[in-house]
């Protein structure tokens, strides 16, 4: 660590929603007024409009708005027939809601370790974890990087498993399917699929800090299967297709109309904001290369990264010291995730050996990255890191 650190104090938050909101304040106010005027606060017309527009954007047949990303995953699992006695293979390196949804559906999470180079589920370890009770795989597209879906879907096909994508951090991310040449060596158009359009179902989160964030909690179930969509629509309203005719226990999990109308405004900005995230990430990459003790995650040509988080790795047990040094200079960071799910008290009696997840929990650090972060602020952050390291 260099002896001479910068003494200038900055004020750069880990996330800044206020500036982003100010850019669209007039449109948001007008949207709010429209709902105030028609007064349909529960399942108003804007909810269906949002479902249709997101289904079109992602490329799925159905989108069912619910009140959180956690409910989106839980309802998806139940709608796919996952329940008591079933096992679901997933990653331990995620927010607890991923695992919680499996438990809430009545199933058992089976953890498979992650890959060090992208912190996503390691597809090479999945087959060894499959048993006769395994019914689904739940990959998480962490930080905005899609898991390696071709391998995961191939395994699922062989073993007749369902695949549920956790897209909470990956709205707008894409996966390139196939190559630019067919088997005869002829050029062909490369196909891309967005996160949420590759599995049997997917869960979105509209938590405020997500790529498409709302003004409170919110989520959405995505699927191409009509039976999954029908059941999800029932489960979000107490398990009833028709009011007072409840078929099964469900949830009070409707997305508020006010959230829907605000998200419709933000949806018109989302591609621009995603490009800003990529631009900022490229600047970070160019400034933070070849620093001893600091490792960048590699770029993947087949997976577009939407950088819900810009994450670096700091080795030799120095991560927390670096974060504290940045904080003293007014630069705020986060750690996703300091405690992998298999290390939480819920699983204290389980014996999962997941060394890569444990290592990443000690090394990852999320730097400030949001659409309104200025390029010169990235330069300031990078300069501070270089000085600290």
Buried (B, 14 or more C-beta within 10 A) or exposed (E): EEEEEBEEEBEBBBBBBEEBBEBBEEBBEEBBEEBEEEEEEEBBBBBEBBBEBBBEBBBBEBBBBBBBBBBBBBBBBBBBBBEEEBBBBBBBBBBBBBBBBBBBBBBBBBBBBBBBEBBBBBBEBBEEBBEEEBBBBBBBBBBBBBBBBBBBBEBBEEEEBBBBBBBBBBBBBBBBBEEEEEEEEEEEEEEBBBBBBBBBBBBBBBBBBBBBBBBBBBBBBBBBBEEBBBBBBBBBBBBBEEEEEBEEEBBEBBBBBBBBBBBBBBBEBBEEBBEBBBBBBEBBBEBBEEBEEBBBBEEBEBBBBBBBBBBBBBEEEBBEEBBEBBEEBBBBBBBBBEEBBBBEEBBEEEEBEBEBBBBBBBBBBBBBBBBBBEEEBBEBBBEBBBBBB
